Amino acid sequence: MIVLSMEAITQWVASLLWPLFRVSAFFMTVPLFGSQLVPTRIRLYLSISFTLMLWPMIDAQLWPTVDLPQALMITLQQLLIGLAMGLMVQVLFQIPALAGQIISMQNGLGFAMMVDPVNGINVASIGQLYLLMANLLFLSMNGHLVVLQVLAASFETLPIGRGGLSLNDFYHLIEQGSWLFSAALLIALPAITALLLVNLAFGLMARLAPQLNIFAIGFPFAMVFGLLVLWVTLSGFLPQFSQLTEQCLLLLRDMVR
């Protein structure tokens, strides 16, 4: 009969299960990997595979033997680190989706709703278009590889058992909500300005010629003009999203330092 000591069990848990908690929490919340298009079993396999790849790089001998309350606290820390990193990247992908929602409400396409298979909710068609473009651009820029690299480096900057994220880190994560709205408004600002000029023009026509049915004429014209403005402004989406991705990755790196 083989009897394992408490120290041996703790070292085994520290060398495998605690990294798995951080990696699995990250894969469950980060876009692309954590979307509903990826089955839960596949995400679990990805988490286990990535943890096994990192296992030789993690020195479990540096971790002291801990009791049960400390082990539970360390487990909670790893889950919070993974969730915070995944939510930081999630904010980046919600920026183009929110920008598309704003544009849709301005050009009269807010009623054209589509099912978002990633989040499982109904979103505007323009928002879904922006979100698909963001996914493709993120993959083409190898952003998913950079995110995985930051996750792997977090085990060196935030070692297991040496503390987790501070309150300032979580407060900084909450502050990214303002960055989400400001960046989305910046993307949608050209289309909003052009559509505002169209609405002002139709308002002036309504004052000069009250006999015209402005609602019957203005709504289809604003919709077609909005699609034209959307086509013109798509050329500037790539540099804007590239800059936002760089900012997000820098914020993610600063979080786990």
C-alpha positions in Angstrom: 0.0 0.0 0.0 1.4 3.3 -1.1 1.0 6.2 1.4 1.5 9.7 0.0 2.6 12.4 2.4 0.8 15.7 2.5 3.8 17.4 1.0 3.8 15.1 -2.0 0.1 15.7 -2.6 0.5 19.4 -2.3 3.4 19.5 -4.8 1.4 17.4 -7.2 -1.6 19.8 -6.9 0.6 22.8 -7.2 2.4 21.5 -10.3 -0.7 20.5 -12.3 -4.1 21.5 -10.9 -3.4 25.1 -9.9 -2.0 26.0 -13.4 -5.0 24.2 -14.9 -7.4 26.4 -12.9 -5.8 29.6 -14.3 -5.6 28.3 -17.9 -9.2 26.8 -17.9 -10.7 30.1 -16.5 -8.9 32.0 -19.2 -10.1 29.6 -22.0 -13.7 29.8 -20.7 -13.8 33.6 -21.0 -11.5 34.7 -23.7 -13.0 35.3 -27.2 -12.6 32.8 -30.0 -11.6 30.0 -27.6 -14.4 30.7 -25.1 -17.2 31.3 -27.5 -20.3 29.1 -27.7 -19.1 27.8 -31.1 -16.4 25.9 -29.3 -17.9 23.0 -27.2 -17.1 22.8 -23.5 -15.3 19.5 -23.9 -13.0 21.0 -26.6 -12.2 23.9 -24.3 -11.4 21.5 -21.5 -9.1 19.5 -23.8 -7.4 22.8 -24.9 -6.9 23.8 -21.3 -5.4 20.5 -20.3 -3.1 20.4 -23.4 -1.9 23.9 -22.8 -1.3 23.2 -19.1 0.8 20.1 -19.9 2.9 22.1 -22.4 3.6 24.7 -19.6 4.2 22.1 -16.9 8.0 21.6 -17.6 8.4 25.4 -17.5 6.8 25.7 -14.0 9.0 25.1 -11.0 6.8 23.5 -8.4 9.7 23.1 -6.0 9.5 26.8 -5.2 6.0 26.5 -3.8 5.8 25.8 0.0 3.5 23.3 1.5 0.2 24.9 2.4 -2.8 23.8 4.4 -6.4 23.5 3.1 -7.5 27.2 3.6 -4.4 28.4 1.9 -4.9 25.9 -0.9 -8.5 27.2 -1.4 -7.3 30.8 -1.4 -4.6 30.0 -4.1 -7.2 28.2 -6.2 -9.5 31.3 -6.0 -6.5 33.5 -7.0 -5.8 31.4 -10.1 -9.4 31.5 -11.2 -9.6 35.3 -10.8 -6.4 35.8 -12.7 -7.6 33.7 -15.6 -11.1 35.4 -15.6 -9.5 38.9 -15.5 -7.2 38.2 -18.4 -10.1 36.7 -20.5 -12.4 39.7 -19.7 -9.7 42.1 -20.7 -9.6 40.6 -24.2 -13.4 40.3 -24.2 -13.6 44.1 -23.9 -11.6 44.5 -27.1 -14.1 42.4 -29.1 -17.1 44.2 -27.7 -15.8 47.6 -29.0 -16.7 46.9 -32.7 -19.9 45.2 -31.7 -21.0 48.3 -29.8 -19.9 50.5 -32.6 -22.1 48.6 -35.1 -25.0 48.8 -32.7 -24.6 52.6 -32.6 -24.4 52.9 -36.4 -27.4 50.7 -36.8 -29.6 52.8 -34.5 -28.6 55.9 -36.5 -29.3 54.7 -40.1 -32.5 52.8 -39.3 -31.1 49.3 -39.4 -31.5 48.7 -35.7 -34.5 46.4 -36.4 -32.4 44.2 -38.6 -31.3 41.7 -35.8 -29.2 38.6 -36.3 -28.4 35.8 -33.9 -24.8 36.1 -32.7 -23.6 32.5 -32.5 -20.6 33.6 -30.4 -22.5 35.1 -27.5 -25.9 33.5 -28.2 -27.8 36.8 -28.3 -29.5 38.9 -31.0 -27.4 41.8 -32.3 -27.7 44.3 -35.1 -26.5 43.2 -38.5 -23.9 45.9 -38.7 -22.6 44.9 -35.3 -22.4 41.3 -36.4 -20.4 42.4 -39.5 -18.0 44.4 -37.4 -17.6 41.6 -34.9 -16.8 39.1 -37.7 -14.2 41.5 -39.1 -12.6 41.9 -35.7 -12.3 38.1 -35.3 -10.7 37.7 -38.7 -8.3 40.6 -38.2 -7.3 39.4 -34.7 -6.5 36.0 -36.2 -4.6 37.5 -39.1 -2.5 39.6 -36.7 -1.7 36.5 -34.7 -3.3 38.1 -31.7 -4.4 34.7 -30.4 -0.8 33.6 -30.2 0.2 36.8 -28.4 -2.5 36.3 -25.9 -1.4 32.7 -25.2 2.2 34.0 -24.8 1.1 36.5 -22.2 -0.8 33.7 -20.4 2.3 31.6 -20.4 4.4 34.5 -19.2 2.0 35.2 -16.3 3.3 32.1 -14.5 6.7 33.8 -14.2 5.4 37.3 -13.4 2.6 36.1 -11.1 3.9 32.8 -9.7 1.4 30.5 -8.0 1.4 30.8 -4.3 3.2 34.2 -4.4 0.0 36.3 -4.5 -2.5 37.2 -7.2 -3.9 40.4 -8.7 -4.2 43.4 -6.5 -7.3 45.6 -6.0 -5.8 48.2 -8.3 -5.7 45.6 -11.1 -9.4 44.8 -10.7 -10.2 48.5 -10.4 -8.2 49.1 -13.6 -10.2 46.3 -15.3 -13.5 48.0 -14.3 -12.2 51.3 -15.7 -11.9 49.7 -19.2 -15.7 50.1 -19.4 -15.1 53.8 -20.2 -12.5 52.7 -22.8 -15.1 50.4 -24.4 -17.6 53.2 -24.9 -15.1 55.8 -26.0 -13.4 53.5 -28.5 -16.8 52.4 -29.9 -17.9 56.0 -30.3 -14.7 56.8 -32.1 -15.2 54.1 -34.6 -18.9 55.1 -35.2 -18.2 58.8 -35.2 -17.8 59.3 -39.0 -21.0 57.5 -39.8 -22.9 59.2 -37.0 -21.7 62.7 -38.3 -22.7 61.9 -41.9 -26.1 60.6 -40.8 -26.7 63.6 -38.6 -26.1 65.9 -41.6 -28.7 63.9 -43.5 -31.3 64.2 -40.7 -30.6 67.9 -40.5 -31.2 68.3 -44.2 -34.5 66.4 -44.1 -35.5 68.5 -41.1 -34.8 71.7 -43.1 -36.9 70.2 -46.0 -39.7 69.5 -43.6 -39.8 73.2 -42.6 -39.6 74.5 -46.1 -42.0 72.1 -47.7 -44.5 70.8 -45.1 -46.6 69.0 -47.8 -43.8 66.5 -48.4 -44.0 63.2 -46.5 -40.5 63.4 -45.0 -40.9 60.1 -43.1 -41.7 58.2 -46.3 -38.8 59.7 -48.2 -36.2 60.2 -45.5 -36.3 56.7 -44.0 -35.2 54.7 -47.1 -32.8 57.5 -48.2 -31.2 57.5 -44.7 -30.9 53.7 -44.8 -29.2 53.6 -48.3 -27.0 56.6 -47.4 -26.0 54.8 -44.2 -24.9 51.7 -46.1 -22.9 53.9 -48.4 -21.2 55.7 -45.5 -20.5 52.3 -43.9 -18.9 51.1 -47.1 -16.7 54.2 -47.3 -15.7 54.0 -43.6 -14.7 50.3 -43.7 -11.3 51.2 -45.1 -10.4 52.8 -41.7 -11.5 49.9 -39.6 -8.2 48.0 -39.9 -5.9 50.7 -38.6 -8.4 51.6 -35.8 -8.8 48.0 -34.7 -5.0 47.4 -35.0 -4.4 50.3 -32.6 -7.0 49.1 -30.2 -5.6 45.6 -30.2 -2.1 46.9 -29.4 -3.6 48.9 -26.5 -5.5 45.9 -25.2 -2.4 43.7 -25.3 -0.3 46.3 -23.5 -3.0 46.5 -20.8 -3.1 42.8 -20.5 0.7 42.6 -20.1 0.7 45.4 -17.5 -2.0 43.5 -15.6 0.1 40.4 -15.0 3.3 42.1 -14.3 
